[in-house]
């Protein structure tokens, strides 16, 4: 998850803990194209209610995976999305294409939702 520096650290930790516990409880990895939520606003005053799972494209390719002693691990990016973005019926590739075309600030937890 990428978060703006102004966001309180305890909010970020709480969000990551909730998502991590969900993945552990379900005993499965987070996969590209999946949506977690909705579970209410990501943070106070936000119209973004879910997390979309994708590759961390804001970083160099080397950071998309981690090679450890147990093997290679894919690092997912949790992108905050609105209800309309989360239920886009054209599929995850179309949603990611819209992100590229419209270039919203995917780090801004208070960004206006895209109309998809």
Beta strands, then each sheet from edge to edge (+ up, - down):
strand 1: 35-36
strand 2: 50-55
strand 3: 65-68
strand 4: 71-74
strand 5: 76-81
sheet 1: 1+ 2- 5+
sheet 2: 3+ 4-
end
